[in-house]
Amino acid sequence: MTASAPEASPPTAVVPGVRPPRRRGVELALLVGAVLIPVYGYCAVGLARDGAVPPGAAGHGAALGGLALVAHLSVRLRAPYADPLLLPIGVLLNGLGLVLIHRLDLETPEAAAPAQLVWSGLGVALFIAVVLFLRDHRTLARYAYLSVVAALVLMIAPILFPAVNGARIWIRVADLSLQPGEFAKVLLAVFFAAYLADNRSALAYTGRRIWRFRRLQLPTGRVLGPVLAIWAISLGVLLVERDLGTSLLFFGLFVILLYVASGRTGWIAIGLLLSAAGAFLVGSFEPHVHSRVADWLRPFASIEAGQGPGQLAQSLFAFSAGGLLGTGLGEGHSILIGFAAKSDFILATAGEELGLTGLTALFLLYGLLVARGYRAGLSIREPFGRLLAIGLASIVALQVFVIAGGVTGLIPLTGMAMPFLAQGGSSVVTNWMIVALLILLSDTARRPPPGPDGGGTDRGTDRGTDRGTDRGMDGGMDGGMDGGTHRGTGAG
């Protein structure tokens, strides 16, 4: 057992007695730009295709601007100290997604952009509801086990419906289709954060050393059991639903939070080994997953066989055609990819028409969204909030990596939706929920503690009350859980 580390200073910029700037004006200014950029893109598509500004450009801009404004007002009212970058990034990504879907609509008989705008409105409505009515994020921890039960039900439900494009991840009723796994990922993040926050001390310990390998320690059976159970569930999702992306997302999320809660790098090694073993077994014996692995290994095999390019080959051609600056909005040919151009491969449209420069800007937006989520998590002393913020940001990071890696040939295709960009009502609604929770968590991280003048709120009071206990927990996570726990008890 190691000695406890010295008590670290608070990982937050909030200084007692100094009220940090709220930056709501900065957020509003950024929102103006976040709305104008998609409007410009919408006009650029019309000019490239028809030589004139589309007649619906004003209405499109007004709808997007109205959604952004009401979302901003809700943040100004309930989360005044929230990170000013989160909402503008969400609006900009959502707006760019609408532009790309509208551009692809011009090549197909079905118009998906109006429906996507409606789903975006529902997502913003859910965003506002979360910001206004969730007064304390710690309330979610009380429903941890209810969350995991609901998540399992949502994950199992698509099995009862016919497969779509080889995967059982959709629920279709008449003209309405939902992807329950999108909602399940948020529920699982809540459960993982609550479970690991309650059991972080046990996770930091390991069992007996393996003979002849003094530095290699295996976790105890009580601790390793939940890890193996989550791995088995992820493997079951992969087998039954034939969905590699969802399986990687769920298990990857658990491993990341496991590492953050325990500070043990060995958990990452165990997670990578279990992921590799599960992917190899299923990829070797499940036909649908095996075909995707085969396409990944030989993306030009269909061309060599005289059958024309497949989806992955067309995607690589689109990226190549885009070059550094792109062909320009409305002037590409990524629709040759087929129906998947509006979902899995919409990133190929961005790469072809915006070029490497535009694609890099998109990745930077996603990276900034994830980084601000991590920053909020690291600034929260309370373990559940810290893990929840990091988990939600990790969902976005994992999903972007899985999609971008698939369409560029880095990893096998997964069929997931690019956050905010791709067509999909379930996806855009869930992503707005993630942004809402990150905004509340960042508000908690930046909100000043109560001062002698009576400043602060109930949330700040709760944070100050728990500071002693959480400080001890931080010390324990850095070195010696027992020492940290005693320190926290004394400080509290």
Helices and strands as residue ranges (DSSP letters): H 24-50, H 57-78, H 86-105, H 113-133, G 137-143, H 144-156, G 157-160, E 171-173, E 176-178, H 180-198, H 200-204, E 209-210, E 213-217, H 221-241, H 244-262, H 266-285, H 287-297, H 301-304, H 311-322, G 334-337, G 339-342, H 346-378, H 383-407, H 425-446, H 458-465, H 467-478, H 481-491
